Amino acid sequence: MKKVLVLQKVRFGIVGLATMGRLHADRIAEERKGDFCLAAVADTVERTARQVGEQHDVPYFSNAQEMFHSGLIDAVIIATPHYWHPVLTVQAARAGIHVLCEKPLAATVGAARAMIDECARRKVVLGAMLQMRTRAIMKKMKEMIDAGRLGEPFRISMICSNWFRTQAYYDSGAWRGTWDGEGGGILLNQAPHSLDLFQWIGGMPTRITAVLKTRVHNIEVENSANIICEYGDAKVGYIYATTAEMPGMEQFMVCGDKGTIIVEGGQLRFGELSVPISRYVRECKIAWADGISLPKCRWRCVKLPKAPGGQHIEVIRRFAAHLLRGQPMIATGAESINELEISNAAYLSGFSGRPVNLPVDAAKMDRLLAKLERERSTGKGGGQRKRAQRQLKKLLAEKP
């Protein structure tokens, strides 16, 4: 009988050592007495891999597969451009390595589903770097709604125009702002955190209608998105996201039968009705339109913990605790695909002019991306979509 090894400390590797990968390496290295440590790093640019490896005194690789099979790591954080997340996840899973993937899980739902299936088949854990779920203000909002403080929610509204980016930002990486290198704009790069919070707290819609636009920036992809969400009943939602607006804001509002909760300006406010709408609308006998004595509404700021949360290291800590002791992680791969369903549906709707039902038809999304690349790509992204897609198809066809 094969002996099952019990982890005493999670040895992390990191693939992709640009901005986020380096940040993860620094933060993990600081946790000297925790459940985990930095054990190896990898990047296709050997000079970068060597620099980070030597900085943290860990082995470095220019080939991720070699790191996966080195015996040096138990889990890997994938922080590469989006198209390579599925390829690297499948390779890691087949090497018996647990995966914590940066957002978004993939550029398309089809590839993300393949990641989830492969990790389940290989019995390795797949988690997602959705650290905004750890923000105290969002955790409290979800806690109040789940506890029934609003009653039945019927309207969800999110404005996330606080993602402003300069043209220099888009010019800083060849893959940024491209269909063949990134696979999308605001919806795929900046807003996944917001889309995840939207569905994590407000629920998952059943149909999406979207209008996508690009203005100000010189990029191939969208930088502004308006999304109407339907839920199959009287409940509706709206999302607005952009990287081309100042001054930006973050506003998240959920309206329910018993009141309204709003996140704005770093505050969580609760407007609590003295009588639920569903009751008052029947009990009130006043028939005229004006002068109705409405139920009282008491507004108050909800007290929040001093620690704001929202740090990447919190996701890593919980992921390690899950591997060592079975504690819940912040976001599983199966949960994190929800925000991608919303963004993919928005692309399909925005470029067809029609509503799109969820779950998304993966084949349609793949065809749309290929079409957008043919018609709009400047080649700046280096054809990463095609290369990654070919490699993923080859891997999945092998099924060793």
C-alpha positions in Angstrom: 0.0 0.0 0.0 1.3 3.4 -0.9 2.2 5.5 2.1 0.3 8.8 2.4 2.5 11.6 3.4 1.1 14.1 5.9 2.3 17.6 5.4 3.9 19.3 8.4 4.6 22.6 6.6 3.4 23.7 3.1 6.3 24.3 0.8 5.2 26.9 -1.8 6.6 27.5 -5.3 5.7 30.5 -7.4 5.3 30.6 -11.2 5.4 34.0 -12.8 7.7 36.6 -11.1 6.4 39.9 -12.4 4.7 42.3 -10.0 2.3 39.9 -8.2 4.6 36.9 -8.2 7.4 39.0 -6.5 4.9 40.3 -4.0 3.8 36.8 -3.1 7.4 35.7 -2.7 8.2 38.6 -0.4 5.1 38.1 1.8 5.6 34.3 2.1 9.3 34.8 3.0 8.2 37.1 5.8 6.1 34.3 7.4 9.1 32.5 9.0 7.2 30.8 11.8 3.9 30.0 10.0 2.4 27.0 8.3 4.3 27.5 5.1 7.5 28.7 3.5 8.9 29.7 0.1 10.7 26.7 -1.3 11.3 27.5 -5.0 10.4 30.0 -7.8 10.1 29.8 -11.6 9.8 32.2 -14.5 10.4 31.8 -18.2 12.9 34.7 -18.0 15.9 33.0 -16.4 17.4 36.2 -15.2 14.2 37.1 -13.3 14.0 33.6 -11.8 17.6 33.8 -10.7 17.2 37.3 -9.2 14.1 36.3 -7.1 15.6 32.9 -6.2 18.8 34.4 -4.9 17.0 37.2 -3.1 15.1 34.6 -1.0 17.8 31.9 -1.1 15.6 29.3 -2.7 16.1 27.2 -5.9 15.0 28.8 -9.1 13.8 27.4 -12.4 13.2 28.7 -15.9 10.9 25.8 -16.6 7.8 25.4 -14.3 7.5 21.7 -15.1 11.0 21.1 -13.7 9.9 22.8 -10.5 6.7 20.8 -10.3 8.7 17.5 -10.5 11.6 18.6 -8.3 10.2 17.3 -5.1 10.9 20.7 -3.5 7.3 22.0 -3.3 3.8 20.9 -2.2 1.8 23.7 -3.6 2.3 26.4 -6.2 1.0 30.0 -6.7 0.3 30.7 -10.3 0.9 34.4 -11.1 1.4 34.4 -14.9 -0.7 36.1 -17.6 -4.2 34.7 -17.7 -4.0 32.4 -20.7 -1.3 30.3 -19.0 -3.2 29.6 -15.8 -5.0 26.5 -17.2 -1.9 24.9 -18.7 0.2 25.4 -15.6 -2.6 24.2 -13.3 -3.1 21.0 -15.3 0.7 20.4 -15.3 0.9 21.0 -11.6 -2.0 18.8 -10.8 -0.5 15.9 -12.8 2.6 16.3 -10.7 0.6 16.1 -7.5 1.0 19.7 -6.7 -1.8 21.8 -5.1 -2.7 25.0 -6.9 -3.5 28.5 -5.6 -4.2 30.5 -8.8 -4.3 34.3 -9.3 -7.5 35.8 -10.6 -9.1 35.3 -12.9 -9.0 31.5 -12.9 -8.7 31.6 -16.7 -9.7 33.8 -19.6 -12.6 31.5 -20.5 -15.0 29.3 -18.6 -14.2 26.3 -20.7 -10.5 26.4 -19.7 -11.5 27.1 -16.1 -13.8 24.1 -16.0 -10.9 22.0 -17.3 -8.7 23.2 -14.5 -11.4 22.3 -11.9 -12.0 18.9 -13.4 -8.3 18.0 -13.6 -7.6 19.0 -10.0 -10.6 17.0 -8.8 -9.4 14.0 -10.9 -5.9 14.2 -9.5 -7.2 14.8 -5.9 -5.2 18.1 -5.5 -6.7 21.3 -4.1 -7.5 24.2 -6.3 -7.9 27.6 -4.7 -8.2 31.2 -6.0 -6.5 34.4 -5.0 -9.7 36.3 -4.2 -8.4 38.3 -1.2 -11.2 40.9 -1.4 -13.4 38.4 0.3 -11.3 38.9 3.4 -12.1 42.6 3.6 -13.8 43.3 7.0 -16.4 45.5 5.4 -17.4 42.9 2.8 -17.4 40.1 5.3 -19.7 42.1 7.6 -22.0 43.0 4.7 -22.3 39.3 3.7 -22.8 38.3 7.3 -25.7 40.7 7.7 -27.4 39.6 4.5 -27.0 35.9 5.2 -28.4 36.4 8.7 -31.6 37.9 7.1 -31.2 41.5 8.3 -32.5 42.7 4.9 -35.1 40.0 4.4 -35.3 38.9 0.8 -32.9 41.0 -1.4 -34.5 42.3 -4.6 -31.9 44.8 -6.0 -28.1 44.7 -6.1 -26.1 47.6 -7.5 -22.3 47.9 -7.8 -20.3 50.8 -9.1 -16.5 50.1 -9.3 -15.0 53.1 -11.1 -12.0 53.2 -8.7 -9.9 51.1 -11.1 -8.4 54.0 -13.0 -5.3 53.2 -15.1 -3.0 55.4 -17.2 -1.9 54.6 -20.8 1.6 54.0 -19.3 0.1 51.1 -17.3 -1.2 49.5 -20.4 2.0 50.1 -22.2 4.1 48.6 -19.4 3.5 45.0 -20.5 3.1 43.7 -24.0 0.2 41.5 -23.0 -1.8 44.2 -21.3 -4.9 45.5 -23.1 -4.8 42.9 -25.8 -7.1 40.2 -27.0 -4.3 37.7 -27.9 -2.2 38.4 -24.7 -4.8 39.2 -22.0 -8.2 38.1 -23.3 -10.1 41.1 -22.2 -10.0 44.4 -20.4 -11.6 45.7 -17.2 -13.8 42.6 -16.8 -10.9 40.2 -17.0 -8.1 42.1 -15.3 -9.3 44.6 -12.7 -12.9 43.8 -12.0 -12.8 40.1 -11.2 -12.5 40.9 -7.6 -15.6 43.2 -7.8 -17.6 40.6 -9.8 -16.7 38.0 -7.3 -17.9 40.1 -4.4 -21.1 40.9 -6.4 -22.1 37.3 -6.7 -20.6 36.1 -3.3 -22.8 38.6 -1.4 -25.7 39.2 -3.8 -26.1 35.8 -5.5 -25.5 34.4 -8.9 -27.6 35.8 -11.8 -29.2 33.6 -14.5 -29.0 36.0 -17.4 -26.7 38.9 -18.4 -27.2 41.9 -20.8 -24.1 44.0 -21.3 -22.9 47.1 -23.1 -19.1 47.3 -23.4 -17.1 50.4 -24.5 -13.5 51.6 -24.9 -12.7 55.3 -24.5 -9.6 57.5 -23.7 -7.1 54.6 -23.7 -5.4 53.3 -26.8 -6.1 49.6 -26.2 -7.8 46.7 -28.1 -10.1 45.7 -25.3 -13.0 47.2 -23.3 -12.3 49.6 -20.5 -15.9 50.2 -19.4 -18.7 47.8 -18.8 -22.4 48.2 -18.0 -24.1 44.9 -17.0 -27.7 44.1 -16.2 -28.2 41.0 -14.2 -31.5 39.0 -14.0 -32.2 36.3 -11.4 -35.3 34.6 -12.8 -37.7 36.3 -10.4 -38.3 39.9 -9.2 -34.6 40.3 -8.2 -32.3 42.4 -10.5 -28.8 43.6 -10.4 -26.5 46.2 -12.1 -22.7 46.4 -12.4 -20.7 49.3 -13.8 -16.9 49.0 -14.0 -14.3 51.2 -15.7 -10.6 52.1 -15.8 -11.3 55.4 -17.6 -13.0 57.5 -15.0 -11.9 60.0 -12.3 -12.7 60.6 -9.5 -13.6 57.0 -9.1 -15.7 55.4 -6.4 -16.6 52.0 -4.9 -20.3 51.7 -4.1 -22.1 48.4 -3.4 -25.8 48.5 -2.5 -28.2 45.7 -1.7 -31.8 46.5 -1.2 -34.2 44.1 0.5 -37.6 43.8 2.1 -36.4 45.0 5.5 -34.0 47.8 4.4 -30.9 48.7 2.5 -27.2 48.1 3.1 -24.6 50.3 1.4 -20.8 50.1 1.2 -19.4 53.5 0.1 -16.4 55.7 1.1 -15.0 53.0 3.4 -18.2 52.9 5.5 -21.0 50.3 5.8 -24.4 51.9 6.4 -27.6 50.1 7.2 -31.0 51.6 6.6 -33.4 49.4 8.6 -37.2 49.8 8.0 -39.6 49.6 10.9 -42.0 47.6 8.8 -41.0 45.3 5.9 -42.1 46.5 2.5 -44.0 43.3 1.8 -46.1 43.8 4.9 -46.6 47.6 4.6 -47.7 47.5 1.0 -50.7 45.4 2.1 -51.4 46.9 5.5 -51.4 50.5 4.5 -55.0 51.6 3.6 -54.1 55.0 2.1 -55.2 55.0 -1.5 -53.9 58.3 -2.8 -50.4 58.8 -4.3 -49.0 61.6 -2.2 -48.7 62.2 1.5 -48.4 58.5 2.5 -47.0 58.1 6.0 -44.1 55.7 5.2 -42.5 53.3 7.7 -39.6 54.8 9.7 -36.1 54.0 8.4 -33.2 54.2 10.9 -29.9 54.7 9.2 -26.7 53.8 11.1 -23.0 53.1 10.4 -22.2 49.5 11.2 -19.1 49.1 13.4 -16.3 47.2 11.7 -13.2 45.4 13.0 -10.1 47.5 13.2 -8.2 45.1 10.9 -9.4 46.0 7.3 -8.3 42.7 5.8 -8.0 42.3 2.0 -4.4 41.1 2.0 -3.1 38.4 -0.3 -1.3 36.7 2.6 -4.6 36.0 4.3 -5.6 33.8 1.3 -2.2 32.0 1.4 -2.6 31.4 5.2 -6.0 29.9 4.8 -4.9 27.8 1.8 -2.1 26.4 3.9 -4.4 25.8 6.8 -6.8 23.9 4.5 -4.0 21.6 3.3 -2.6 21.0 6.8 -5.8 20.8 8.9 -8.8 20.9 6.5 -9.9 24.4 7.5 -12.0 26.2 4.9 -10.0 28.2 2.3 -11.1 31.7 1.2 -12.2 30.7 -2.3 -12.2 27.3 -4.0 -11.7 26.9 -7.7 -15.3 25.9 -8.1 -16.4 29.1 -6.4 -14.1 31.4 -8.3 -15.4 30.4 -11.7 -18.6 32.3 -10.9 -17.1 35.7 -11.5 -15.7 34.4 -14.8 -19.2 33.2 -15.8 -20.4 36.8 -15.4 -17.6 38.4 -17.3 -17.7 35.8 -20.2 -21.5 36.3 -20.4 -20.9 40.0 -20.5 -18.5 39.6 -23.5 -20.9 37.4 -25.3 -23.8 39.8 -24.7 -21.8 43.0 -25.4 -20.6 41.8 -28.8 -23.8 40.2 -29.9 -26.3 42.8 -28.6 -28.4 40.0 -27.0 -29.0 38.7 -23.5 -26.9 35.6 -22.5 -28.1 32.9 -20.2 -25.8 31.4 -17.5 -23.9 29.0 -17.4 -22.0 30.3 -20.4 -21.6 28.2 -23.6 -17.9 27.6 -23.5 -17.6 27.0 -27.2 -19.3 30.3 -28.1 -16.9 32.1 -25.8 -13.8 30.5 -27.4 -15.1 31.4 -30.9 -15.8 35.0 -29.8 -12.2 35.4 -28.5 -10.8 34.0 -31.7 -13.0 36.3 -33.8 -12.0 39.4 -31.7 -8.3 38.4 -32.1 -8.6 38.1 -35.8 -10.5 41.4 -36.3 -9.0 43.6 -33.6 -5.6 42.3 -32.5 -2.5 44.3 -33.3 -0.3 41.3 -32.4 1.1 43.1 -29.4 0.1 40.3 -27.1 2.4 37.9 -28.9 -0.3 35.3 -29.8 -0.4 33.9 -26.3 -4.0 32.8 -26.6 -3.3 30.5 -29.5 -0.1 29.1 -28.0 -1.7 28.4 -24.6 -4.9 27.0 -26.2 -2.9 24.6 -28.3 -0.9 23.4 -25.3 -3.9 23.0 -23.1 -5.7 21.0 -25.8 -2.7 18.7 -26.2 -2.5 18.2 -22.4 -6.2 17.4 -22.1 -6.0 15.0 -25.1 -3.1 13.0 -23.4 -5.0 12.3 -20.1 -2.1 10.2 -18.6 
